Amino acid sequence: MADDAIKDLVSQGLAAAKSGSQVAAKATAEIQNDAKHPDLKAALQQGNETSKQWSQRIDQAVQEVGGVPAIENQILQAHYDVSKKIRQDAKDDQSRDLGIIAAGQLALHYWIASFGTLQSYAAKVGMTQTADNMRKSVEEAKQADEQHTQLARSIMG
């Protein structure tokens, strides 16, 4: 496969990531308002700050590829819609908080896959800054996933 074709894949992946960041930003305040456990609220706040860093890295990568078209990220929109349904249907605060964690982990796994793929493709075509930024983002997403797992265990007792 020619490097131009891989660069096109990087551009498409970044377009999806940029759109996904916008979905995540829209959902953040709503989800934080629904969370009740103080440790979950703190984790969500930390996640919001990390998401802002990811968005900045995505924007840097978009500049490196020369821009991307605006698209809708239907995958993360679906994650958000499921999260909203889980929160609305929760029977109590504990189940709502655990549902928030579960939905958040699904989204984190999306980001791990997305950032990891972009890292590999960007490295292949010599986009070293993008590759490094995506590597950092993968590591942060994996760390957040582990924190969510520990938090869920703590909430369950």
Sequence and secondary structure as in RCSB ss.txt:
>XXXX:A:sequence
MADDAIKDLVSQGLAAAKSGSQVAAKATAEIQNDAKHPDLKAALQQGNETSKQWSQRIDQAVQEVGGVPAIENQI
LQAHYDVSKKIRQDAKDDQSRDLGIIAAGQLALHYWIASFGTLQSYAAKVGMTQTADNMRKSVEEAKQADEQHTQ
LARSIMG
>XXXX:A:secstr
  HHHHHHHHHHHHHHHHHHHHHHHHHHHHHHHH  SHHHHHHHHHHHHHHHHHHHHHHHHHHHHT       HH
HHHHHHHHHHHHHH SSHHHHHHHHHHHHHHHHHHHHHHHHHHHHHHHHTT HHHHHHHHHHHHHHHHHHHHHHH
HHHHHH 
